[in-house]
Amino acid sequence: MSGRRIARVEELMREELSTIIQHELKDPRIGFVTVTRVKVSADLGHAKVYVSVMGDPQAKERTMSGVISATGYIQRLVGMRVKLKFLPRLEFVLDDSVDRGFHIEEILKKIEMEKNNG
């Protein structure tokens, strides 16, 4: 399958998954979630859904539990909205790149302050 088609499928799935998770899941465990990226395998058999979750480690754990427990429901909704011959099996993964970015930014600010004070 062409790279361009896979990229279109990934973007379409990211948009639908974002809508479903933010507006249609009623699980109280689920906090503020952003679907940051979807990576679909070349054969469209699997899709890793990277999600960023705001909050402390316990909130992130609760949210991921809620999202993972709703995987079947989410899969059905995506299947109704995204017209593919075979819908990839979804796997939700916590994306900590935002947290790492904030951490790197803090380190850079600290270095800059030390540089200006030294």
C-alpha positions as CSV (number, residue, x, y, z in Angstrom):
1,M,0.0,0.0,0.0
2,S,1.3,3.4,-0.9
3,G,2.8,5.7,1.8
4,R,0.5,8.5,0.9
5,R,-2.6,6.3,1.3
6,I,-1.4,5.1,4.7
7,A,-0.8,8.6,5.8
8,R,-4.3,9.6,4.8
9,V,-5.7,6.6,6.7
10,E,-3.7,7.6,9.7
11,E,-4.9,11.2,9.7
12,L,-8.5,10.2,9.1
13,M,-8.3,7.7,12.0
14,R,-6.6,10.3,14.2
15,E,-9.4,12.7,13.6
16,E,-12.2,10.2,14.3
17,L,-10.5,8.7,17.3
18,S,-10.1,12.2,18.8
19,T,-13.7,13.0,18.3
20,I,-14.8,9.6,19.8
21,I,-12.6,9.8,22.8
22,Q,-13.3,13.5,23.6
23,H,-17.0,13.5,23.0
24,E,-18.5,10.0,23.1
25,L,-16.8,8.1,25.9
26,K,-18.7,8.6,29.2
27,D,-16.2,6.7,31.4
28,P,-15.5,8.9,34.5
29,R,-11.9,7.6,34.6
30,I,-11.1,9.3,31.3
31,G,-9.6,12.7,31.7
32,F,-8.3,15.1,29.2
33,V,-6.9,13.0,26.3
34,T,-5.4,14.1,23.0
35,V,-4.7,11.7,20.2
36,T,-1.3,12.8,19.1
37,R,-0.6,10.3,16.3
38,V,-1.8,7.1,14.7
39,K,0.7,4.7,13.2
40,V,-0.8,2.1,10.9
41,S,1.1,-0.9,9.7
42,A,1.7,-1.4,6.0
43,D,-0.9,-4.2,5.8
44,L,-3.5,-2.1,7.7
45,G,-3.7,-4.9,10.3
46,H,-2.7,-2.9,13.3
47,A,-2.8,0.7,14.4
48,K,-0.9,2.2,17.3
49,V,-2.8,5.1,18.7
50,Y,-0.6,7.5,20.6
51,V,-2.4,9.5,23.3
52,S,-1.3,12.3,25.5
53,V,-3.0,12.5,28.9
54,M,-2.9,15.6,31.2
55,G,-2.5,15.1,34.9
56,D,-0.5,13.3,37.5
57,P,0.7,9.7,37.1
58,Q,-2.4,8.3,38.8
59,A,-4.7,10.3,36.5
60,K,-2.8,9.1,33.5
61,E,-3.1,5.5,34.7
62,R,-6.9,5.8,35.3
63,T,-7.4,7.5,31.9
64,M,-5.4,4.9,30.0
65,S,-7.4,2.1,31.8
66,G,-10.6,3.7,30.8
67,V,-9.5,4.2,27.2
68,I,-8.1,0.6,26.9
69,S,-11.3,-0.9,28.4
70,A,-13.3,1.0,25.8
71,T,-11.2,-0.3,22.9
72,G,-13.9,-2.6,21.5
73,Y,-16.5,0.2,21.6
74,I,-14.1,2.7,20.0
75,Q,-13.2,0.1,17.3
76,R,-16.8,-0.4,16.4
77,L,-17.4,3.4,16.1
78,V,-14.3,3.9,14.0
79,G,-15.5,1.0,11.8
80,M,-18.8,2.7,11.1
81,R,-17.1,6.0,10.2
82,V,-14.0,5.0,8.4
83,K,-14.7,3.0,5.3
84,L,-11.9,0.4,4.9
85,K,-12.1,-3.1,3.7
86,F,-10.3,-4.2,6.9
87,L,-10.1,-2.0,10.0
88,P,-6.8,-2.1,11.8
89,R,-6.8,-3.5,15.3
90,L,-6.3,-0.6,17.7
91,E,-3.6,-0.5,20.4
92,F,-3.5,2.6,22.7
93,V,-0.1,3.8,23.8
94,L,0.7,6.6,26.2
95,D,2.6,9.3,24.4
96,D,4.9,11.0,26.9
97,S,6.6,13.2,24.3
98,V,4.8,16.3,25.6
99,D,6.1,15.6,29.1
100,R,9.6,15.1,27.7
101,G,9.3,18.3,25.8
102,F,8.4,20.3,28.9
103,H,11.2,18.6,30.8
104,I,13.7,19.6,28.1
105,E,12.3,23.1,28.1
106,E,12.8,23.4,31.9
107,I,16.4,22.2,31.6
108,L,17.1,24.7,28.8
109,K,15.6,27.6,30.9
110,K,17.7,26.5,33.9
111,I,20.9,26.5,31.7
112,E,20.0,29.9,30.3
113,M,19.4,31.4,33.8
114,E,22.8,29.9,35.0
115,K,24.5,31.4,32.0
116,N,23.0,34.8,32.6
117,N,23.8,34.7,36.3
118,G,27.3,33.3,35.9
